[in-house]
């Protein structure tokens, strides 16, 4: 796909999740001075990952886990994405004996966490995607703490995972985003918090979603896009009320309070700028995943921004 000419809208794809609509509201609505116009497509991140691998858009929100497959064609923007602390994926079970009876769970580390994790050996686990950061974190956690590994891994749409665990169709489920705030409504229990596991073993934030842009746009335009994304984040922080109708329109049936929690958790200082800790987290995740054979190894300059 040829890069758009100057003045033409950039084709961008990001999710309808509150953090993305909050971040991109100002830019998508012409509230960022000098920023190129956007032609927005909404798609869940498992779909945008595939779009990136096929080179279908100029700018996309993708999982950090997909970067090793797309960085020849796309550059990682140093802002606009989702990293953080205390915001990792959860492994959920139906049986409180597999987790903590109060649903508080643990980090899957330490003696108690190891014992609970070991109970997942040979079990069936539902995941939202095999090309997601959540999946990489899960496989790293399981390689460390589940003797012999888990059994069958089943890919299900995100909204089907918690009902499948509740109904006994799978033994456990890997969930992300707003499920952190809603899983107890399904009577489920937290076996492990993979964010706590990652932070406890690395000291780094959790890299979740990245913003990438086509390298063929050229250095000047890539820098322009990074500045536009950063300005859009700051505009959202300066006037959060302005983005609220856009956020709730695309959040489907999400409770407004949950949407606010979602934004508060996933839009943070790393969204404005990855910084040294952010880049270290991305390199750390993808290096460990490559060592486990889960992703291709990154080149030494693959994450560099022009």
C-alpha positions as CSV (number, residue, x, y, z in Angstrom):
1,X,0.0,0.0,0.0
2,X,1.5,3.3,-1.0
3,X,1.9,6.0,1.7
4,X,-0.7,8.8,1.5
5,X,0.3,12.1,0.0
6,X,0.7,15.1,2.3
7,X,-2.7,16.4,3.3
8,X,-4.4,13.1,2.7
9,X,-5.9,11.3,5.7
10,X,-3.7,8.6,7.3
11,X,-5.4,5.2,7.6
12,X,-5.3,4.3,11.3
13,X,-6.7,1.3,13.1
14,X,-7.1,1.1,16.9
15,X,-9.4,-0.6,19.3
16,X,-12.7,0.7,20.7
17,X,-11.3,0.2,24.2
18,X,-11.5,3.3,26.4
19,X,-7.8,3.9,26.6
20,X,-7.4,4.1,22.8
21,X,-10.4,6.3,22.2
22,X,-9.3,8.5,25.1
23,X,-5.8,8.8,23.6
24,X,-6.8,9.4,20.0
25,X,-10.0,11.5,20.5
26,X,-8.3,14.9,20.1
27,X,-6.3,13.9,17.0
28,X,-9.2,12.1,15.4
29,X,-11.5,15.1,15.9
30,X,-9.1,17.7,14.5
31,X,-8.2,19.1,17.9
32,X,-4.4,18.8,17.5
33,X,-3.1,21.7,15.6
34,X,-1.1,20.8,12.5
35,X,-1.7,17.1,12.9
36,X,-2.5,15.1,9.7
37,X,-6.2,14.1,9.4
38,X,-7.1,10.5,10.3
39,X,-9.3,7.9,8.6
40,X,-10.2,5.7,11.6
41,X,-11.0,2.0,11.6
42,X,-12.0,0.3,14.9
43,X,-10.9,-3.2,15.4
44,X,-9.9,-5.4,18.4
45,X,-6.2,-5.8,18.8
46,X,-6.1,-9.4,17.7
47,X,-7.4,-8.1,14.3
48,X,-5.0,-5.1,14.2
49,X,-2.1,-7.5,14.8
50,X,-3.1,-9.3,11.6
51,X,-3.6,-6.1,9.7
52,X,-0.1,-5.0,10.6
53,X,1.3,-8.3,9.5
54,X,-0.4,-7.8,6.1
55,X,0.7,-4.1,5.9
56,X,-2.8,-2.8,5.6
57,X,-2.8,0.5,7.4
58,X,-0.5,3.5,7.8
59,X,-0.7,3.6,11.7
60,X,-2.0,0.8,14.0
61,X,-2.3,-0.1,17.7
62,X,-0.9,-3.6,18.0
63,X,0.4,-5.9,20.7
64,X,4.0,-5.5,21.5
65,X,4.2,-9.3,21.0
66,X,3.7,-8.8,17.2
67,X,6.6,-6.4,16.7
68,X,9.1,-9.1,15.7
69,X,7.0,-9.9,12.7
70,X,6.3,-6.3,11.5
71,X,9.2,-4.0,12.3
72,X,10.7,-4.4,8.9
73,X,7.8,-2.4,7.5
74,X,6.7,-0.4,10.6
75,X,8.4,1.7,13.1
76,X,7.5,1.7,16.8
77,X,6.3,5.2,17.9
78,X,7.7,6.3,21.3
79,X,4.3,7.3,22.6
80,X,0.6,6.6,22.4
81,X,0.7,3.0,23.5
82,X,-0.1,1.1,26.7
83,X,2.6,0.1,29.3
84,X,2.3,0.3,33.0
85,X,2.5,-1.2,36.4
86,X,-0.3,-3.1,38.2
87,X,-2.1,-3.6,34.9
88,X,-1.1,-7.1,33.7
89,X,-3.2,-10.0,32.5
90,X,-4.9,-12.4,34.9
91,X,-5.2,-16.1,34.9
92,X,-8.7,-17.0,36.2
93,X,-10.2,-20.3,37.4
94,X,-13.6,-21.4,38.5
95,X,-12.5,-23.5,41.5
96,X,-11.5,-21.4,44.5
97,X,-9.1,-24.2,45.4
98,X,-7.0,-23.3,42.4
99,X,-6.7,-19.7,43.5
100,X,-7.6,-17.8,46.7
101,X,-11.1,-18.2,48.0
102,X,-11.5,-14.5,48.3
103,X,-10.8,-14.0,44.6
104,X,-7.7,-11.9,45.4
105,X,-5.4,-14.4,44.0
106,X,-1.6,-14.0,44.0
107,X,1.2,-13.2,41.7
108,X,2.0,-16.9,40.8
109,X,5.3,-16.4,42.5
110,X,6.5,-17.7,45.9
111,X,5.7,-21.0,47.5
112,X,1.9,-20.5,47.6
113,X,1.8,-19.1,44.1
114,X,4.0,-22.0,42.8
115,X,1.7,-24.6,44.3
116,X,-1.4,-23.0,42.7
117,X,0.4,-22.6,39.3
118,X,1.5,-26.2,39.4
119,X,-2.2,-27.2,39.5
120,X,-2.6,-25.9,36.0
121,X,-0.3,-28.6,34.6
122,X,-2.0,-30.4,31.7
123,X,-5.1,-28.2,31.9
124,X,-7.0,-26.5,29.1
125,X,-6.6,-22.7,29.1
126,X,-8.5,-20.2,27.0
127,X,-6.6,-17.2,25.6
128,X,-7.7,-14.2,23.5
129,X,-4.8,-14.5,21.0
130,X,-1.5,-16.3,20.4
131,X,0.0,-13.1,19.1
132,X,-0.6,-10.9,22.2
133,X,1.6,-9.6,25.0
134,X,-0.7,-11.4,27.4
135,X,0.0,-14.7,25.7
136,X,3.8,-14.1,25.9
137,X,3.6,-13.3,29.6
138,X,1.4,-16.4,30.1
139,X,3.9,-18.7,28.3
140,X,6.9,-17.2,30.2
141,X,5.0,-17.6,33.5
142,X,4.0,-21.2,32.7
143,X,7.5,-22.1,31.6
144,X,8.8,-20.9,35.0
145,X,6.0,-22.2,37.3
146,X,3.9,-24.9,35.7
147,X,5.8,-28.2,35.7
148,X,5.5,-29.9,32.3
149,X,3.5,-26.9,31.0
150,X,-0.2,-26.4,30.5
151,X,-2.3,-28.6,28.3
152,X,-4.4,-27.4,25.4
153,X,-4.5,-23.7,24.6
154,X,-7.8,-22.6,23.1
155,X,-8.2,-19.2,21.4
156,X,-11.5,-17.6,22.1
157,X,-12.9,-14.1,21.5
158,X,-12.2,-12.1,24.6
159,X,-15.8,-11.7,25.7
160,X,-16.3,-15.5,25.6
161,X,-13.4,-16.4,27.9
162,X,-14.9,-15.7,31.4
163,X,-18.2,-17.4,30.5
164,X,-16.3,-20.4,29.3
165,X,-14.3,-20.7,32.6
166,X,-17.5,-20.1,34.6
167,X,-19.4,-22.9,32.6
168,X,-16.5,-25.4,32.9
169,X,-15.8,-25.5,29.2
170,X,-12.1,-24.7,30.0
171,X,-10.1,-25.1,33.1
172,X,-8.7,-21.5,33.2
173,X,-8.8,-18.3,31.2
174,X,-6.3,-15.6,30.4
175,X,-8.0,-12.2,30.5
176,X,-7.0,-8.6,30.0
177,X,-8.2,-5.0,30.3
178,X,-11.5,-4.4,32.0
179,X,-11.8,-8.1,33.1
180,X,-9.5,-7.0,36.0
181,X,-12.5,-5.1,37.4
182,X,-15.3,-7.6,36.4
183,X,-14.2,-11.2,36.8
184,X,-15.7,-11.6,40.3
185,X,-19.2,-11.0,38.7
186,X,-18.7,-14.4,37.0
187,X,-17.8,-16.1,40.3
188,X,-14.2,-16.6,39.2
189,X,-11.0,-16.5,41.1
190,X,-7.6,-15.2,40.3
191,X,-4.9,-17.8,40.0
192,X,-2.2,-15.4,39.0
193,X,-1.5,-11.8,38.1
194,X,1.0,-12.0,35.3
195,X,1.8,-8.3,35.7
196,X,2.9,-8.9,39.3
197,X,4.9,-11.9,38.1
198,X,6.6,-9.8,35.4
199,X,7.3,-6.8,37.6
200,X,8.5,-9.1,40.4
201,X,11.0,-10.9,38.2
202,X,12.2,-8.0,36.1
203,X,11.4,-4.7,38.0
204,X,10.1,-3.4,34.7
205,X,6.7,-2.1,33.6
206,X,4.4,-4.3,31.6
207,X,4.5,-3.7,27.8
208,X,1.0,-4.3,26.4
209,X,0.0,-2.2,23.3
210,X,2.2,-0.4,20.9
211,X,1.6,2.3,18.2
212,X,3.4,1.6,15.0
213,X,3.6,3.6,11.7
214,X,4.7,2.7,8.2
215,X,8.4,3.4,7.7
216,X,7.8,4.4,4.1
217,X,6.1,7.6,5.4
218,X,9.7,8.9,6.0
219,X,11.5,10.2,9.0
220,X,9.9,13.7,9.0
221,X,6.4,12.4,8.9
222,X,7.1,9.7,11.5
223,X,8.3,12.4,13.8
224,X,5.2,14.4,13.0
225,X,3.0,11.5,13.9
226,X,4.8,10.9,17.2
227,X,4.3,14.6,18.1
228,X,0.6,14.4,17.1
229,X,0.1,11.3,19.3
230,X,1.8,12.9,22.2
231,X,-0.2,16.1,21.8
232,X,-3.4,14.1,21.6
233,X,-2.6,12.4,24.9
234,X,-1.9,15.7,26.6
235,X,-5.1,17.2,25.2
236,X,-7.1,14.2,26.7
237,X,-5.5,14.8,30.1
238,X,-6.1,18.6,29.9
239,X,-9.8,18.2,29.1
240,X,-11.0,14.6,29.9
241,X,-14.7,15.6,29.7
242,X,-14.3,16.4,25.9
243,X,-13.5,12.8,25.1
244,X,-16.1,11.1,27.3
245,X,-19.0,10.8,24.7
246,X,-16.5,9.3,22.2
247,X,-15.2,6.9,24.8
248,X,-18.6,5.7,25.9
249,X,-19.9,5.5,22.4
250,X,-17.3,2.9,21.5
251,X,-17.1,1.2,24.9
252,X,-20.2,-0.7,24.0
253,X,-22.0,-1.9,27.2
254,X,-19.1,-1.1,29.5
255,X,-20.1,0.6,32.8
256,X,-18.9,4.2,32.7
257,X,-17.1,3.7,36.0
258,X,-15.3,0.7,34.6
259,X,-14.3,2.8,31.6
260,X,-12.8,5.4,33.9
261,X,-10.9,2.7,35.8
262,X,-9.7,1.4,32.4
263,X,-8.4,4.8,31.3
264,X,-6.8,5.5,34.7
265,X,-4.9,2.2,34.6
266,X,-3.7,2.1,30.9
267,X,-3.1,5.8,30.1
268,X,-0.1,7.0,32.1
269,X,3.4,8.5,31.8
270,X,4.5,5.8,29.4
271,X,1.7,6.7,27.0
272,X,3.2,10.2,26.7
273,X,6.7,8.8,26.4
274,X,8.1,5.3,26.6
275,X,11.3,6.5,28.2
276,X,14.2,4.3,29.2
277,X,12.1,2.0,31.4
278,X,9.5,1.6,28.7
279,X,12.1,0.6,26.0
280,X,13.8,-1.7,28.5
281,X,10.5,-3.4,29.2
282,X,9.8,-4.0,25.5
283,X,13.3,-5.3,24.9
284,X,13.2,-7.5,28.0
285,X,9.9,-9.1,27.0
286,X,10.8,-9.8,23.4
287,X,14.3,-11.0,24.3
288,X,12.9,-13.5,26.9
289,X,10.2,-14.6,24.5
290,X,12.7,-15.2,21.7
291,X,14.8,-17.3,24.1
292,X,11.7,-19.5,24.7
293,X,11.2,-19.8,20.9
294,X,7.9,-17.8,21.1
295,X,8.9,-15.0,18.7
296,X,11.7,-14.3,16.2
297,X,14.7,-12.5,17.7
298,X,14.9,-8.7,17.2
299,X,17.7,-7.0,15.4
300,X,19.9,-4.7,17.4
301,X,18.3,-1.5,16.0
302,X,14.7,-2.8,15.5
303,X,13.1,-0.6,18.2
304,X,15.0,2.6,17.3
305,X,12.8,5.5,16.3
306,X,14.0,7.6,13.4
